Amino acid sequence: MTKIDLLIGFTIGIIASILGSYLFITFFTDFDFLTGIHTMKSEGKLGKLITLGAILDLVVFAVLLKLDKEMMARGVVLAVICIAIITIFV
């Protein structure tokens, strides 16, 4: 059961990061999501966009800890680590 909880937490972390990036592009730029991604990539700011999207993972992490879902919270941390590695190479 713990490996499944870890996988669920990882999935929640990735989805939260994508949702955070989507919300940032939607509210703070004049582009739609895909155009914003392409624009940020061409300007060399895609890593910063991914990092801003990962801020939403902090909220998810805190909620999971409050609900005593430690393994899911570890999955969220694993997702953040993977996102950080991807950000380094993008």
C-alpha positions in Angstrom: 0.0 0.0 0.0 2.9 2.4 0.7 4.2 2.2 -2.9 0.8 3.0 -4.3 0.5 6.0 -1.9 3.9 7.1 -3.0 2.9 6.9 -6.7 -0.4 8.7 -6.0 1.5 11.5 -4.2 4.0 11.7 -7.2 1.1 12.0 -9.6 -0.6 14.6 -7.5 2.7 16.6 -7.3 3.1 16.5 -11.1 -0.5 17.5 -11.7 -0.3 20.4 -9.1 2.8 21.7 -10.9 1.1 21.6 -14.3 -1.9 23.3 -12.8 0.3 26.0 -11.2 2.0 26.7 -14.5 -1.4 26.8 -16.2 -2.8 29.3 -13.7 0.3 31.5 -13.9 0.2 31.7 -17.7 -3.6 32.3 -17.7 -3.7 35.0 -15.1 -0.4 36.8 -15.6 0.2 36.7 -19.3 -1.9 37.5 -22.4 -1.3 34.1 -24.0 -3.2 30.8 -23.8 -1.5 27.8 -22.3 0.3 26.3 -25.3 1.3 29.7 -26.8 2.6 30.7 -23.4 4.7 27.6 -23.1 6.2 28.1 -26.6 6.8 31.8 -25.9 8.5 31.1 -22.5 10.6 28.4 -24.2 11.7 30.7 -27.0 12.6 33.4 -24.4 14.5 30.9 -22.3 12.2 31.3 -19.3 10.6 27.8 -19.3 12.6 26.7 -16.2 11.3 29.7 -14.3 7.7 28.9 -15.4 8.1 25.3 -14.1 9.5 26.6 -10.9 6.6 29.0 -10.3 4.2 26.1 -11.1 5.9 24.0 -8.4 4.8 26.5 -5.7 1.4 24.9 -5.7 3.1 21.7 -4.5 3.8 23.4 -1.2 0.1 23.7 -0.6 -0.5 20.1 -1.5 2.3 19.0 0.7 0.9 20.9 3.7 -2.6 19.5 3.2 -1.3 15.9 2.9 0.7 16.3 6.1 -2.3 17.7 7.8 -4.4 14.7 6.7 -1.6 12.3 8.0 -0.8 11.0 4.5 3.0 10.9 5.0 3.7 8.6 2.1 1.7 10.7 -0.3 3.6 13.8 0.9 6.8 12.0 0.2 5.5 11.4 -3.3 5.0 15.1 -3.7 8.5 15.8 -2.6 9.8 13.2 -5.1 7.8 15.0 -7.8 9.4 18.3 -6.8 12.8 16.7 -7.0 12.1 15.4 -10.5 10.8 18.7 -11.6 13.9 20.4 -10.3 16.1 18.0 -12.2 14.1 18.6 -15.4 14.4 22.4 -14.8 18.1 22.1 -14.7 18.3 20.5 -18.1 15.6 22.6 -19.8 
